[in-house]
């Protein structure tokens, strides 16, 4: 089998969770002997092809539009409106993708992120020998130009405001070209399909992976850190307001005098970083690490006592949660979006009310006060991490691929495959 993976970004430093998920899947498929070719975008005028360290061929091109997708924040509103209009269905993407599909002759075309590429990739795939098209929805870009259900645009998208109705209706219509739609969480699935998307596609809930094989998972240490005199909280993610990082910082600052053993490590970058560093510059035991990856990221997770995911928006998933599970670390997460599907209350972590400082402080106190329970939770987290191993998630996607290969465009949704493709995810 040969799989063509398509995502607007493959660089995990700038592409976020969707880029991480796409690269993890590419690695998982390659380890099973499946040939993978990737297609992404870049900010250069000419298309390029390169081979990654893992041997995966990567095509990069820039769809014709007013600017490259990652440069959107610097654009005036009128340019963004025109850009979004072109991105509803970009003819240059259609032409480029048809050429690449003809050249590579993949058996399956798996699309991860459409922003900056547009649904024209579906049309290009549908035009070439009826190859099955798999679409994974990592956010809400199909119904909202922002990709998130926040701010004025996000709320308008949820209400199906007349100003966004053409955007949503046209994309929903193009989604009928998709054979199989997958979603990292049931929450994400319900939001998108509730808007009329993928009504002719088979649907699967397939969570993301932490990227570790079962063997790699078993080699990691598990249990409480050796330093029992301190309690280290870890935040791992982008430093943006919607991630709730300011709520976590407020909660921590309010507990400092009460809990002198408490430490907070913050790993990540974003538009809120400078303001947060300035506001909490004099706060002891709060440390900003900037962007981390590899051994430094592993060290921070291993040395932490618990991870905190305080997001105030409807996250689709939460890769940091299952990364913490891999090291046996319990998680305190906001009870919003798809994150509650990952947390077993009192067993692998706790849920708190989003945006509520007092609720977060209460759960921090509870976790610090019960070391024996934390020890039991640690082993429960490690066991849960097996559900998100590279093999388990890759196998789930292969089930979705087989469903696509065995049915034409327009096959009807069936409850059975949704359950079959989903690894053990407790909701």
N, C-alpha and C positions, 0 to 999 in steps of 0.2 A: 504494500500500500504506500502511496505517496500523498502527503498532506501539504497543502498550501495554506500557511497561516498568515492572516492579514490583520495588521493593527496599526493605527496611526502613529504609534511610538513603540519602539522596542527597547529604548534606553531606560533602564530602571531608575536612573537618577532623575529623569524628568517625566517619565511616563506613569509613575505611581503604581498602584495596585494592579491595574490592567496590564501594564507592561511586564510586571513581575509574573503575573499569572500566565501570560502568553509564553514567556521564556521558560518558565517551569514546565509547561506542557510540552514545549519543543524538546526539552531535555528528556522528559519522560518518554515521549514517543521514540526519540532517537535511541534510548537505551533498550527499547523493545525491538530494535531493528527496522523501524519505520523511517522512510526517508522524509525529511522535512525541509521545505523551502519557505522562507519568510518574506513578506512584502510589508514595507513601512514607508513613512514619508521623511523628508529632510528639507533643509532650507537652502538647497543648492539648485541652480538652474537645470543641471543635467542629471539624468538618471545614473545611478551607480549600482554595481553589484560587488559584494564582498563575501568572504567566508569567515564566519565567526570561529572562536577558539574551539567550539564543540563540533566544528565541521559543517554547520548549517549555512547554506547559501542564503544571503540576505539581499534582496533588491530594495533600493531606496529611490523614491522619486518625489517630485513636488507637484501635486495637482494644481492646475491653473486656477488661481483665485487672487484676491487682492493682497493677501499676505499668507505666510505660513501659520499653521494652526497655533503653534506655541508663542507666536508674537501677538496674540489677540489682545492681551491686557494693555498694550501700549496704543491701541487703535481708538479713534473717535467713534462715537455711536453710529454715525451714518455709514462708516466703513463696515462695522460689525453687521449691520442690517443687510447690506448688500452681500457680504461674505456668507452669511447664513442662508440667504436666498439661493446663491450658487451651490451651496453645500447640500441643499435638499436633493439635488441630483446633478453631479458634476460630469459633464461630457468628457473632459480630459481623463478622468478616472476610468470611465467606461472604455475608452480607447486603449489606455495603457494596460488595464487589467485583462482585456481580451487578448492583447499581444502576449502577455506573460503566461496566461492560461494555455494558449496555443503552443507556446514554446516549452513549458514545463510539463504539460499533460498530467496534472494531478488527478488522483482518484477522488479526493475530498477537498473542498474549499471551506476553511474555517475562519470566520471573521470575528475579531475580538473588539475592536473599537472602530466606529465609523466617522467620528468627528474629523473633519479635514479630508476625508476620503469620500464620504457620502454613500448613500444606498446604491449608487451606480455600480458599485462592486458586485452587488447582488445581481443586477441586470446583466453585467458582463459574464458572470458565472452561469446564469440561466441560459444565456445565448450560446454557450459552448457545450454541446452534447449532453445537456441535462445532467451535468455533474451535481451531486448533492451539495447543497449549501447549508453550512452550520453557522448559526449566529449565537454568540455568547454575549449577554447583556450585562456589562460590568457596572453600569450606572443607569441614569434615566435620560440619556442623550436623545433617545428616540421621541420622547414626549416633551422635552424641555431643552432649548438651546444651551442652557447652562450645564446640563447634565446632572444637576442636583435639584432636589425639591425644596429650594430655599429662596429667600429674598422675593422680590415682587414677581420676577419671571417664573420662578419655581411654583409659587402659589397660583399664578395665572394658568400654568400648565396643568396643575391638578384640577382646576375648575373648568378646564377646556375653554378658556376665554376665547372669544371670537378672533382676537388678534393672532392667536397661536393655532387656531383651528386648521388653517390651510397647511401649516407646517406639519401638524400631527396627522392630518388626513392623508396627505401625499405619502408620508413615510409609512403609514399603516398599509396603504395600498401596495407600495413596493414590497412590504414585508411578506406578501403572499407568494413571492418568489423563493422564499426560504423553506427548505425541507424540514430542518430541525432547529428548534430554538432551545438554548440552555440558559440557566439562571443560577447564580451562586447561592441564592436564597429564595425561599417561598415568598417572602415579602416582596422581593424584587419582581418575581414572576407575576404575582397578583396585581401589582401596580401597572405593569406594562401590558399584560394581556387584557386587563380591565379597560384599557383604552382602545381595544380593538386590534391589537397587533398579533401577528402570527396565528390567525384563525384557521389557516390551512396547514400549519406546521405541527409536527410532533414536538412535544415539550418534555424537557428533562431538568431536574434540579441537580446540578453538579457543583459542589462547593470548590473553593480554591484549595491549593495545597501549600504547605509550608516549604515544599521543595526538597524534603529529606526522604530518602528511601527508608524502608523498615530497618535495614541493617545500620544505616547511619543514625537512625533514631535510637536504636538500642545502645549505641556507643556513647551517647550523651549522658552526662551526669544528671541525676535527679535527686530531689530532696531540698532541704532548707540550707541556705548559705552557712558557712562555718562561723561567721561573725554573728553570734546571737545577741550581741550588745546593741546592734543597730537594726533598723528596719528600712529597707531601700525600696521605694516605689520607682517604677520606670514608666516613662511616657515615650512611645516610639511611633513617630508619625510626623506629618506636616504641621508646621506651626501656623495654623490658620484659625480664625475665630470660630468657624463652623465645627472645628475639631474639638472645641471645648477646652482648649489648653488654658485659657484665662480662668475658667472655672476651677480647674485643677490647681493652678497656682494660688488662687484665692483660698481654696480649701487647705492647701498645705501651709500657707502663711498663717492661717488662723489656728493651726494645730501645733505650731512650733513650740510655744511655751508649755503647752500641755503635754507634748510628747517629744522630749529632747532626743530620743533615739531615732526619730524619723528623718529620712533623707529622700530627696527627690532628684532623679536623673532624667534630664530631658534631651532626647536625641531626635534631631530633625531640623529642617530649615523651612522658611516660609515668610510670607509678608508680615507676620506678627512678631518675627524674631527680634528685630531691633527694639520695638516697643516693650516687649516682655523683658529683654535683658536690661533695659533702662529702668523699668519699674521695679524689678526685683534684684537690682545690682547689689544692694546691701543685705540681702537675705541669706544668712548662712545655711549650709546644708542643701541648697538648691543649686544644681550645676547644669549648665547648658553645654552639650557636647557637639552641637552642629550635626551635619549629616554623617551617619556612620554606616558601615557595611562590613561584610566579611568578619574577620576575627574580632574587631572592636565591637561590632554589634553582638556577636555571640557572647563576648565577655560581659557586656552590660546585662544581657538577659540572664546569663548564668549567675551573676552576682546579685541580682535583684531578688526581692521577696515576693513581689506581686507587680503585675502590669496594670496600668489604668488606661481605659479607652473612654474618655468622657464626652464623646461627640454629642453635639446638639442637633444634628441633622440626620436624615434617614440614610445611614450607611447601608450599602448593599450587603457588605460582608464584614471583613475585619481580619486581614491577613496577620496583623500583629498578634491577635488573640491566639491563633493556632500556632504561631511561632513561639509564643510563650508556653503553650501547652507542651511543645516538643521538649522543653527544658523542665517540665513539671512545675510551671509557675501558674498559680491561680490568677484570675483576672477580675478586676472591677470594671464593669462596662455600663454604659448608658442603656436604659431600656427603650431603645428606639431603633427603627429600621430592621435590618436583618441580624443585628448582633445578638438579640435574645435567643435566636435559634442556635447559637454557638455555646451559650452559657447554661450549664445545669446548676440551678440556684443551690448554693450551699455545698455543692460537690466539686465543681471546677471553678467557681467564682461567685460573684454577687452582681446583681443588677441595681442600678440607682436611677433616680429620676433625672432626665437630661436637664442640664442647666442649673441644678439645685445644689448649691455649695453644701448646705447642711446634710442633705442625703448622702453626698459623697463622703463627708467627714464621718458620718455615722458608720458607714461600711469600712472605712479605713480603721477606725477605732476597733470595730469588731474583729477584723482580720489580725490586727496587731495583738489583741488580747487573747487569741486562741491559737497558740503555737501547735498544740497537738492536732487540732482540726486542720490547720494549714498543712501539716505533714501528711495527713490522709488525703487532702485535696491535691497535694503535689503528685501523688501516685495516680489519682483519678485523672488528672490532667495528662500525664504521660500516656495512660491507656487510651484516653480520648484522642490524642495526637495520632494514633495509628489509623484512625478513620480518614485522616487527611494526608496520609503518606503519598509519595510520588506515584507509587504503584497503584494505590487505590483510586486516586483521582484520574490517572491516565486510563485505567481500566474502565472507569465510568464514561469517559469521553469516547473510548473505543466502542462502547455499547451504543452511544449516540450516533457514531459514524456508521455502524452497521445498520442502524435504523434508517439512516439517510440513504445508504446504498441499496436498501431493500424496498424503498418506496419512492415514487415519483413526486415531483412538486405538486402540492395540493393534497397530500395525504392528510387524513383527519387526525386530530388529537386523540390520544389513547392514554387512559390513566395508568395502565400497566407499565409502559416504558418509563414513565416519570418515576415510579417507585423503583424500578429495576436499576436505573442508572445512578440512583442516589446512594452514595456510601452512607454509613451509619451516622446520620446527623439528627440529633434529638432536638425537637422543637418545643 
